Amino acid sequence: MNNYIKDSEIFILEKEDKIIGIYVLQIIGLLEMEIKNIAVHERFQGQGIGKFY
C-alpha cells in the first residue's frame, strides 16, 4: 500500500456520519486508473455497495 498511496485517490462512503466503505484508485495515466482496494464494513457487505460506488 505504501508504494501506491501517494499516486492514488481515496474515496469514503458514509452513512449517518459513519464510514461504511472505502475504495482506492491509483492514477496510472491521464485517462487510466487501477482499483487497488475496496473495503465495505461487515454489516453492509452483500448489498452491492462495492459494485455500486
Buried (B, 14 or more C-beta within 10 A) or exposed (E): EEEBEEEBEEEEBEEEEEEBBBBBBBEEEEEEBEEBBBEBBEEBEEEEBBEEB
